[in-house]
Amino acid sequence: MTLDLKYPNIADLRRRAKRRIPHFAWEYLDSGTGDDLAIHRSRAALDDVILAPAVLKGRTEPDLTTTFLGRAYDRPFGVSPVGMTGLFWPGAEVMLAKNAVAQGMPFGLSTVAAASVEDLAPHIGDNGWFQLYPPRVPEHCEDLLKRAKDAGFHTLVLTVDVPGPSRRERQRRGGLQTPPRITPRLFAQSLLRPHWALAVARAGPPTVRSLQKYAGVHEPARHVGLAPHAAPDPELLKRLRDLWDGPIIAKGVLVPSEAVLLRDLGVDAVWVSNHGGRQFDGAPGSATALPLIRAAVGPDYPLIYDGATESGLDILRAIALGADLVMLGRAWIWGVGAFGANGAAPPPPPPPRSAISSAKT
């Protein structure tokens, strides 16, 4: 039986991942801030988008290829950067990057992923995006960008909706501290997830490897919510433009006038996102903001969408609302949490009928 028959949708992967990773890691991944209202708004906003199918079109062969910021991709969706990805399954960043290259999708690596930019260099092909939480020390920021460029990342994603740490109450109640510290409580939770515990024992505990070089300014395993970093402003954006010779995307935009400002400041694309509900519980669903931003920036300016995307239908909804590209975060992590490397890739196509017949004879 193929995985696709037993786990046919992303919700099935989510349920299995919850059973496979420790409670503290699950709460870090699954939670927003406050009462998780922004997460629920994102889901509700997508569910409110109704699409009327066309008829009498005959048999069609869908063309999923797209061009974004001058690069061709085989899919109109990709892998969002997720902080501490390796916490949810050791080596998850490499698993997802390999699949993104194989499927012709963009792959985003977070500054605060468990893997470093150098770790991903052999695996990103021509598909690498680097999401920046800028170090406060200018020389460290410049060095980090150079390392990302040298590793083969060609597109820079500046997260603009994190001026400071947010309160993530579920994460706190789950027991995960920043920097991570194994307490008796967390150790006990880990023992209840033996597959995860064995994988971590083989790989070693996750740390924020891209920032280890700057220890003393950035704690090596510290999350960006507590580590000192530069709050985004127009001066920072100007400095990044001088340091980075590729496209720059601004991630975390929900207000039409701010999207216009970023466009006019020379940002190459805007990423419409409420940060998975993890920064501000009063934020609208991303699908509510997307059509308003599209109307404000015009039909040709590149827009990315993320937020509660869990199916091909959700991707269609976002494109219908004005997105040029859709990025998924938690959905990919649920896959690797559920099945490791096998969960990072789509199921293989069924064998042709002739092969099945031959096998029976």
C-alpha positions in Angstrom: 0.0 0.0 0.0 1.4 3.4 -1.0 1.5 6.3 1.6 -1.0 8.1 -0.7 -3.7 5.5 0.0 -3.4 5.6 3.7 -2.5 9.3 4.1 -4.3 11.0 1.2 -4.2 14.6 2.4 -2.1 16.9 4.5 -4.4 16.7 7.5 -3.5 13.0 7.7 0.2 13.9 7.7 -0.4 16.5 10.4 -2.1 13.9 12.7 0.8 11.4 12.2 3.4 14.1 12.8 1.8 15.0 16.1 2.2 11.4 17.2 5.8 11.2 16.1 7.5 14.4 17.5 7.6 15.4 21.2 5.0 17.7 22.6 7.3 20.6 23.1 8.4 20.5 19.5 4.8 20.2 18.3 3.7 23.2 20.3 6.5 25.2 18.8 5.5 24.2 15.3 1.7 24.3 15.6 1.2 27.3 17.8 0.6 30.9 17.0 0.4 33.7 19.6 -2.4 34.6 21.9 -5.4 32.4 21.3 -4.3 31.3 17.8 -7.0 33.5 16.3 -4.8 34.7 13.4 -4.2 31.1 12.4 -8.0 30.4 12.4 -8.6 33.6 10.4 -6.2 32.4 7.7 -8.0 29.1 7.4 -11.5 30.7 7.4 -10.5 33.3 4.8 -9.4 30.6 2.4 -12.5 28.5 3.0 -14.6 31.5 2.1 -13.1 31.6 -1.4 -15.5 29.7 -3.7 -14.4 28.8 -7.2 -16.8 28.0 -10.0 -15.4 25.3 -12.4 -15.6 25.8 -16.1 -17.4 23.1 -18.2 -17.3 21.8 -21.8 -13.5 22.4 -22.0 -12.7 18.8 -23.0 -9.7 17.0 -21.6 -7.0 19.4 -20.4 -3.4 18.9 -19.5 -2.5 21.4 -16.7 0.6 23.4 -17.2 2.1 24.0 -13.7 5.2 25.8 -14.8 5.6 29.4 -13.8 8.2 32.2 -14.0 8.9 34.3 -10.9 11.5 37.0 -10.7 13.0 35.9 -13.9 13.4 32.2 -12.9 11.5 29.3 -14.3 9.9 26.9 -11.8 8.0 23.6 -12.5 5.4 24.4 -9.8 3.6 27.5 -8.7 4.4 26.7 -5.1 7.4 26.1 -2.9 8.9 25.5 0.5 8.7 28.4 3.0 11.6 29.0 5.4 10.7 27.7 8.9 12.7 28.4 12.0 14.4 25.4 13.7 13.2 23.1 11.0 15.6 20.4 12.2 13.9 20.4 15.6 10.9 18.7 14.0 13.0 16.0 12.3 16.8 15.9 12.1 18.0 16.8 8.6 14.7 18.1 7.5 16.2 21.1 5.7 18.3 18.9 3.5 15.3 16.5 2.8 13.1 19.4 1.8 15.8 21.1 -0.3 16.5 17.9 -2.3 12.8 17.5 -3.0 12.4 21.1 -4.0 15.2 20.7 -6.6 13.8 17.4 -7.8 10.3 19.0 -8.2 11.5 22.3 -9.6 10.3 24.5 -6.7 11.9 27.3 -4.7 13.3 26.4 -1.3 13.6 28.9 1.5 16.1 28.5 4.3 15.6 30.5 7.5 18.5 32.3 9.3 17.3 30.4 12.4 17.0 27.0 10.8 19.0 24.2 12.4 21.1 23.8 9.2 23.5 26.4 8.1 23.8 28.0 4.6 26.9 26.0 4.1 25.1 22.7 5.0 22.6 23.4 2.2 25.1 24.5 -0.4 25.3 21.0 -2.0 21.6 20.5 -2.1 19.8 23.7 -3.3 20.8 23.6 -6.9 19.5 26.8 -8.5 16.4 27.0 -6.3 17.7 28.5 -3.0 16.1 31.5 -1.3 17.6 32.8 2.0 15.3 34.3 4.6 17.1 36.9 6.6 16.7 38.0 10.2 19.5 40.6 10.0 22.1 40.5 12.8 22.3 43.8 14.6 26.1 44.0 14.2 26.5 45.3 10.6 29.7 43.4 9.9 27.9 40.1 10.9 25.0 40.9 8.7 27.3 41.6 5.8 29.2 38.4 6.4 26.1 36.3 6.7 24.8 37.6 3.3 28.2 36.8 1.7 28.1 33.3 3.1 24.5 32.8 1.7 25.6 34.1 -1.7 28.7 31.9 -1.7 26.5 28.9 -0.8 24.4 29.5 -3.9 21.3 31.3 -2.6 20.2 33.8 -5.2 17.1 35.4 -3.7 17.0 37.2 -0.4 13.8 37.3 1.7 13.7 40.0 4.4 11.1 39.3 7.1 9.6 42.7 7.9 7.0 41.8 10.5 9.3 41.0 13.4 10.3 44.2 15.0 10.6 42.3 18.3 9.7 39.1 20.1 6.1 37.9 20.3 4.5 36.0 23.1 3.7 32.5 22.1 1.8 31.1 25.0 1.3 27.6 23.8 5.0 27.3 23.1 5.8 28.5 26.7 3.3 26.0 28.2 4.9 23.3 26.1 8.2 23.8 27.9 10.5 24.8 25.1 13.0 27.5 26.2 15.2 29.6 24.0 17.9 28.7 23.8 16.7 25.1 24.0 17.7 23.3 27.1 16.8 19.7 27.9 15.0 19.6 31.2 13.6 16.5 32.9 10.2 17.4 31.5 11.5 17.6 27.9 13.5 14.5 28.3 10.5 12.6 29.4 8.5 13.9 26.4 11.3 12.8 24.1 11.3 9.3 25.5 7.6 9.0 24.5 8.7 9.6 20.8 11.4 7.0 20.3 11.8 7.4 16.6 12.4 11.1 17.0 14.7 10.5 19.9 16.8 8.0 18.1 17.1 10.3 15.0 18.2 13.2 17.2 20.7 11.0 19.1 22.3 10.1 15.7 22.3 13.6 14.4 23.0 15.6 17.6 20.8 18.3 19.2 19.6 21.0 16.8 21.2 24.4 17.0 21.0 27.6 14.9 24.1 26.7 12.9 24.2 29.8 10.6 24.6 32.0 13.7 27.2 29.9 15.6 30.0 31.9 14.0 28.7 35.0 15.8 28.5 33.5 19.3 28.7 36.2 21.9 26.4 38.4 19.9 24.0 35.7 18.9 23.7 32.8 21.3 24.4 29.8 19.0 21.0 28.0 19.6 19.0 31.1 20.3 15.7 31.9 18.5 15.4 35.2 16.7 12.5 36.2 19.1 15.1 36.7 21.8 18.4 37.1 19.9 19.4 40.7 19.2 18.7 41.6 15.6 18.1 44.7 13.6 14.5 45.8 13.3 13.6 46.4 9.7 13.3 50.0 8.5 14.0 51.8 5.2 17.6 52.4 6.1 18.2 48.7 6.6 16.4 47.9 3.3 18.7 50.4 1.5 21.8 48.8 3.1 20.6 45.3 2.0 20.2 46.5 -1.5 23.8 47.7 -1.5 25.0 44.3 -0.1 22.8 41.9 -2.2 23.0 41.9 -5.9 20.0 39.6 -6.5 16.2 39.9 -6.0 14.9 41.0 -2.6 11.5 40.0 -1.3 9.7 41.6 1.7 7.9 38.9 3.7 5.1 39.6 6.2 3.0 42.3 4.5 -0.7 42.7 5.1 -1.4 46.4 4.5 -1.9 47.6 0.9 -0.2 51.0 1.5 2.8 49.3 2.9 3.0 47.0 -0.1 3.0 50.1 -2.3 5.8 51.7 -0.2 7.9 48.6 -0.4 7.4 48.4 -4.2 8.4 52.1 -4.5 11.5 51.5 -2.3 12.7 49.0 -4.9 11.7 45.7 -3.3 11.3 43.1 -6.1 8.3 41.3 -4.7 6.0 41.4 -1.6 5.2 38.3 0.4 1.6 38.5 1.8 1.7 36.7 5.1 0.6 36.9 8.8 3.7 34.9 9.8 1.6 31.8 10.4 -0.3 33.7 13.2 2.9 33.7 15.2 3.5 37.5 15.6 0.2 39.2 16.1 -3.0 37.5 17.0 -5.1 40.4 15.8 -3.8 40.2 12.3 -6.2 39.4 9.4 -6.0 36.2 7.4 -3.5 36.4 4.6 -6.3 35.6 2.1 -8.2 38.6 3.3 -5.3 40.9 2.7 -4.1 39.4 -0.6 -6.8 40.8 -3.1 -6.5 44.3 -1.4 -2.8 44.3 -1.9 -3.1 43.1 -5.5 -5.5 45.9 -6.3 -3.1 48.4 -4.7 0.2 47.3 -6.4 -1.4 46.6 -9.8 -1.6 43.5 -11.9 2.0 43.0 -12.8 3.9 43.4 -9.5 5.1 40.0 -8.1 3.2 38.8 -5.1 3.7 35.7 -2.9 1.1 34.2 -0.6 1.3 32.0 2.4 -1.2 31.1 5.2 -3.0 27.9 6.1 -2.4 26.3 2.7 -3.1 22.6 2.9 -4.1 21.4 -0.5 -4.0 22.0 -4.2 -7.4 23.7 -3.9 -5.9 26.2 -1.4 -3.1 27.0 -3.9 -5.8 27.6 -6.6 -7.6 29.9 -4.2 -4.5 32.0 -3.5 -3.7 32.3 -7.2 -7.3 33.3 -8.0 -6.9 36.1 -5.3 -3.9 37.5 -7.0 -0.8 35.4 -6.0 1.9 34.7 -8.5 3.5 32.0 -6.2 2.3 30.2 -3.1 4.7 29.1 -0.4 3.9 26.4 2.2 5.5 26.1 5.6 3.9 23.8 8.2 2.5 21.5 5.5 6.0 20.4 4.5 7.1 20.0 8.1 4.1 17.8 8.8 5.3 15.6 6.0 8.9 15.1 7.3 7.6 14.8 10.8 5.3 12.0 9.7 7.7 10.1 7.5 11.1 11.7 7.4 12.6 11.9 3.9 9.7 10.0 2.4 7.3 12.7 3.8 9.2 15.4 2.0 8.4 14.1 -1.4 5.1 13.5 -3.2 4.0 9.9 -3.7 5.3 8.2 -6.8 2.9 7.8 -9.7 1.2 4.4 -9.9 2.8 2.0 -12.3 1.3 1.7 -15.8 -1.3 -0.9 -16.3 0.9 -2.9 -18.5 3.5 -3.2 -15.8 0.8 -4.4 -13.4 -0.3 -7.0 -15.8 3.3 -8.2 -16.4 3.9 -8.4 -12.6 0.8 -10.7 -12.2 2.0 -13.1 -14.9 
